[in-house]
Amino acid sequence: MASERALKLGAAASVAALMALTAVADIMSAAPEPRRIVLCGLAALVPAAALWQCLRRLAPRTPRMEAQDSTMLHGAASAGRELSDTVHALEARLEHAPIALFSIQNAAGAGMVAPLNASARRLLAPGRASAPQDLHQLLAAQTAGQRQLISFDTERGVERALVAVSALAMQGAPQRLAALMPVESELEAEALNAWRELVQVLTHEIMNSLTPVASLSRTACGLLDEAAAGLPADIHADLGTALDAISRRAASLVDFVGSYRSLSTVPQAQPQRVLLEELFERLSMLIAPQWQERGGRVSFSVEPASLAVMIDPGQLEQALINLLKNAAEAITGKAPEAQVRARLSRGGRLRIEVADNGPGVPEALAAHIFTPFFSTKKQGRGIGLAMVRHLVHANGGTVRYARSVSAGARFMLTF
């Protein structure tokens, strides 16, 4: 009798547990998270199995029924373990997927955005998206079936990413699943290759045409001098002036085009272990006197002092020299100041920041400053920053223009 009462109490407790889990699942359905709902389902198996066991033992049993029940229990337990293993395997694949996954609740154009895996959480962590709420709004505005390129701000500059969105329903509640893959580095690499090939073709063709012009104009000047006796003085002077102008202009164009040839012939990087503190000391000795002549200064700092990197020291020095040269030319009407800081980012990568107190770059032009031939200076050729990007990419890094919280320009080099 006592045993029967205990079985009835166990059945009642199992029913209560199932009702509690049902209530929890209903609460979660308002903002469904697939993993928690699956865990609720797995948890419900325990009281359900207990209830079934209590009811089975309360009912009259025969040896055959006992054997059948034992087989069924063994099969159910095995199926439960297989289901649990499958769920954990799917969770592990989802968690470590190289693409950032987000769930978007409610209707299109609005709703709550939640990260679903480690890649998504890293994207929203400090040091990545500088304004997570803006990224949330961008994702929430995407409609199902849409696939496009978006841009968002990070601490190291503007980055682009490919986003694709699909629709799904969880327990009857409509939502969207967004997959986001940052592609800034890949797009930059393709752009660099395209510009390198274009510059190579252009400089080759232009040089092939200009070199004969410059040579023939110099020859014509010599022939004109030899024939000076047979020509009126005014005609000789006019011809001499015209040929001299052609010769000088052709020589100037040859020099101009030759300066762009360096963009297509960046030598292969020769990486070696470099102590940044030593490299910064060399740069300071080279650059500081020029800034001091204008009453300004350049400061260098490394944290920690023992920070080292595998890189081509000559190419890194040239990239930093170009950035500081641009800064010095942009700052007018006051003493120029610049800071070069090297430290490890939260992800363990080397980050070098070059900041100045100049006017900065207008937002409308920020997307074009690394483009060859583009310059905001009247006499600029658009080589300096383009060369910086070539040199940084040649060493496996990226360079971004980052919006400064104060006045001035800020460039972030990441390796």
N, C-alpha and C positions, 0 to 999 in steps of 0.2 A: 504493500500500500504506500509506504514511504517512497519506494522507488518510483511508483506511478506518479505520485505528487511531484517528485523532483523532475520527472520528464515533462510534466505539464508546465511547471515553472520555467524549465529550459526553453520549451516551445514559445511561451509567452515572451520571455526575454529576447528570443531570436526575432519574433515579430516586431517587438519594440525597436530592436537594432535596425531591422530593415526599414521601418518607418522613418527612423532618424536619418539614415543614409539617403532615403528618398527625398526628405526635406532639404538636406545639404545639396543634393544634385539639382533640385529645383532652384535653389538660390544661385548656384553656379551657372545655370542656364541663362541667367540675365546677362552675364559677361563670360561666355564660355571659354574655357581653356582646355584644349583637348587632353592634355596629360592628366589634369586633375579629375576630369570626368571619367577617364579610363581607370584611374586609381580608385575612384568611388565604386565603379562597377566591380573591380577586383575585390575591394573590401566587402562588398555585398555578398560575395560568394561564401564567405565564412559563416555569417548568421544563416544564410539560406541552407547551407549544408547542415548546420546544427539543427535547424528546424526540421529538415527532412529526416534527419537521424532520430529526433525525438518522436516524430509522428510514426516513423517506421517501427520503433520499439513499442509504441503504445498499441499498435494494431496487432491482431493475432498473426503469428508467423508460423511457417512450415519450413523444414530443412531446405526444400528447393528454393523457396523465396529468399531464405538467408543467403544461399549461394549466389542467387541472381543479384541480390542487393550488394553483396561484397564485390562482385564483378563490376557492377555499375559505379560503385564508389571509387574503385580503383581507376576505372576509365575516366571518371569525372576529375579525380585528382590529377591524373596524367594530363588531361586536356587543359586543366587550370594552369599547371606548370608550363606547358607549351605556350599557352596564351600569354602568361606572364613573361616568359623568355622573349617571345615575339615583340611584346610591347616595349620591353627594355632595349631590345636591339634597334627597334624603330626610333626610340627616344635618343639613343646614342648617335644614330646616323643623323637625325634632325639637329641635335645639339652641336655636332662637329661639322656640319655642312659648310663648305667654303663660301656660300652665298648667304647674305643676311636675310632672314625671313621675319615678316611682321604680320600680325593679324589686325584687321581694320573692322571695327564693329559699326553697326547701324548703316544708314543709307549712303549712297555715293555722294562724295563731296563733303562728308562730315564724318564724325565718329571718333572713337578712342583707338589709338594706335598702340600696340603692345609688342615688344620684341619676343620672338619665339625661340631663338637659339643664341649661342655664344657670339657668332659673327655680328648679329644685330645688336647685342648688348655692348660689344666692343665699339661699334660704330657710334653709339650714344654716350660712351664713357668719356670722362674728361681727357682732353688731348686730341679728340677726334672732332665730331661735329661741335662747332662753337656755339650753335644755337639749336639744341635738340628739338625745341618746340617748332621752329621753322621747318625742320625736316619732317616732323609729324604732320604739319599742315600740308606739305608737299605730297606726302604719301596718301593722306586722307582725301586729297583732291583727285587721285587717280581712279579711273573707272575700270570695271572688270573688262578683261580682254585687251586692255591698253598696254602698249610697249613703247617706251620712249626714253630719251636721255634727259636727265635732270642734273642741276647743279646745286651744291650746297656749300656753306662756309664751314671750314675747319680751322683749327689753330695754325695750320701750316698753309692756309690759303684756300682758294675755291677749288673744289674737286667735282668731277663729273661722274655720274653713275648711270647704269642701265637698269631700269625698273620695269617689271612685268607684273600684272595683277590678274588674278582669276577669282571667280565667285564660287562660294560654297555655302552650305547651310549646316549648322550644328544644332541638333534638336529643334529643327524648324526655324531657328533664328538666322536670318541672312547675314553674311559677313564676307569680307574679301581677304585674300591671302596675297601679300606683296613680296616679291623676291627682288632684292637690290644687290647689284654687283658693281663696286667701284671700278672704273675703267680709265681713270685719268692717266696713269702711267702708260697703259697700252696705247691710248690715243696720242699721247705726247711722242712715244717712240715712233709711231707711224708717221706723224707729222714731221718729225725730225728727218726720217729717211726720205720723205717726199721732198722736203726743202733741200736736203743735201743733193739729191739727184737733179733737182731743177737748177740749183746754183751751179752745179758742175757742168750741166749742158749749156747754160747761158754764158758762163764765163769762157767756156771753150769756144763757142761760136763767136762771141763778141771779140775775144782776143785774136782769133783767126782773121777777123775783118779789120781790127784796129791796127794790128802790128804792121801790115803792109802800108796802111795810110800814113802812119807815123814815119816809116822808113822812106817812102816815096816823097813825102813833103820835105824831109831833110835833104834828100837828093836834089829835089827841084830847087831848093834854096841855093845849093852849091852851083847848079847849072845857071841859075839866074845871075849869080855873081860873075860867072865866067863870061856871060853874054851881056854884061852891063854896058860895054862900050857901044853896042849897036842899038841900044834902046834909049828913048827919051827919059830924062831924069824922073819925070812925074810918073810915067808908066812903070819904070823900074822900082820906084818907091812903093807904088800901090801893090805891085805884084809881090814885092818883098814882104810888105806888111801882111798881105793875105796868106802867103805861104808860111810865114812865121806863126800866124795865128792858128792855122791848121796844124802845124807841127806841135805847137805847145798844147793845143786842145787835145790832140790825139794822144800825146804823152801823158796828159793829165787823166784821160779816160782809161788808158792802159793801167796807170797806177790805181785808179778808182776800182776798176774791175778786179785787179790783182788782189786788192784788199778783201774782196768777197771770196776769193778762191780759198782762203783759209777756212771758211765754213764747211767746205766739202772735203777738206784734207786734214781733219783733226787726227793726229797720230793715235795709235792704239795705246790705251792706258797701260802703264807699267807699275802695278800696285806694289807697295811695300809697307811695312809697319812704320807708321809715322806718329810721333808724339806731338799732339796738337800744340802743347805749350811751346815747344821748340819752334814749330812752324810759325806760330803767332809772333814769337820774338823776332824772327827774321823779317816778317811782314812789317812789324812795327818799326824796325830800323830803316826799312825801305820807304815807308809811306809817311810816317809821323812828321819828318822834317817839312814836307810839302804842306801839310795841314797847319803846322805851327807857323809857317810864314804868313798865313792868312789869319792868325790869331785863334785857330781852332785846334781840335785834338781828336785823335782816334784811340779808343780804349779797347783792349783785348782781354778776354777772360775765359778760363777753362775750368769746368767743374765736373769731376775732380781733376786735380792737377796732373794726375797720371793717365788721363784719358788718351787712348791711342786708337788708330784706325788703319785698316789696310786700304791704301789709296795711292794714286800717283801724286806725289807732293808737288811737282811742277804744275800739273793741271789744276789742282786745288788752289794753289797760290795764284795762278792766272785768273781763275774765276773770281776769287775774292778781290784781287786788284781791280778787275773790271767793274765790280759792284761799287767799290770805294771810289773809283775814278768817276763813275756816273754820279755818285752822291755828291762829290766835291763840285762837279760842274753844275749840278742842279741847285745848289745852295748859293744864293746871292743876297747881298745886303746885310749879312750878319756872319758871325764866326761859325764856320762849319763844325759840326760835331757828329761823330759816328761811334757806334758800339758794335763790336763783333764778339758774340758769346757762343761758346760750344758747351753742350751738355747732352746727357742721355735723355731721350724721351721716355714716357711711361711704358712704351712698348720695347724699350731697350735699344732703340736705334739712335744713331748719332744725329744730332740736330745742331746746325750752325745758323745763328740768326745775325743778320746784318741790318742794323737800323740807323737812321739818320734824322736830323732835325730840319730837313728840307721841306718843300711844299707837297711831297708825295705825288702819287699818280692819280689823275682824275679817274673816277670809277668807269666812265665810258671807254677809257683807253686801256684799262688794266688787262683786258683779255688779249691785247695785241702787242704788249711790250716785248715779248720774246720772239716776235715774228721777224725774220730777216727783212732788211730794207725799211722797217718801220722805225721812225724816230720822232720824238717830240721836240728835238732841237732843230734850229734853223740850218745849221751846218752838219747835222748828224747824218751818219750813213746807216744806222740801224744794224750795227755789227756787234757792239759790246755785249748786250744782254743775250742776243742770239748765240754768241760764242759761249757765254756763261752756261746756257742750257745744254749746249753740245758737250762742253767739258764735264759738267755734272753727270749727264746721262752716260757719258763714256766710262764713268767710274761707278755705274750702277745706282746713281742717286736721282733725286728729283729736286727741282727748285720751283718755288711758288712765290708770288707776290701776295703778302698777307696784309689785310687792312689793319692799320695801326690804330690803337686806342687813342693815341695823341697825334699831333702833327708829325709829318715825316713819312718816309717810305720804310717798309720792312720786308726783307726777303728771307725766306726760310729754305735752307739747304738740308735735305734729309738723306742719309746714307744707311 
